């Protein structure tokens, strides 16, 4: 699983802490390996981008996926051939409530 977060924070440690909090909503017994990469976002001076690569022991079932997504935001748009990619943003149509400082 690949997760990219755009976080309106320039402090690397805070951005990493938020990233770890976001993925803490995935049951730890399902997580095989996790890697975090946080760096300044080239496009905006006040933003960091966190890239998270998460390997699981097995495919996450729909219930776990939905619980995870709902722990981050209340509104998601799905796309891709198999609808396996999704995005949520405060600026998307209909808006959303983010549960973190993203």
Long-range contacts (C-beta under 8 A, 24 or more apart in sequence): 1-53, 1-54, 1-55, 1-56, 1-60, 2-51, 2-52, 2-53, 2-54, 3-50, 3-51, 3-52, 3-54, 4-49, 4-50, 4-51, 4-52, 5-49, 5-50, 5-52, 5-102, 6-41, 6-47, 6-48, 6-49, 6-102, 7-47, 7-48, 7-49, 7-50, 7-100, 7-101, 7-102, 8-46, 8-47, 8-101, 8-102, 9-46, 9-47, 9-48, 9-101, 10-40, 10-45, 10-46, 10-47, 10-48, 11-48, 12-38, 12-39, 12-48, 15-48, 15-50, 16-50, 18-50, 18-100, 18-101, 18-102, 19-50, 19-52, 21-100, 22-52, 22-71, 22-72, 22-100, 23-52, 23-54, 25-67, 25-68, 25-71, 25-72, 26-54, 26-56, 26-60, 26-64, 26-68, 27-64, 30-56, 30-57, 30-58, 30-60, 30-64, 31-55, 31-56, 31-57, 32-56, 32-57, 71-99, 72-98, 72-99, 72-100, 72-102, 73-97, 73-98, 73-99
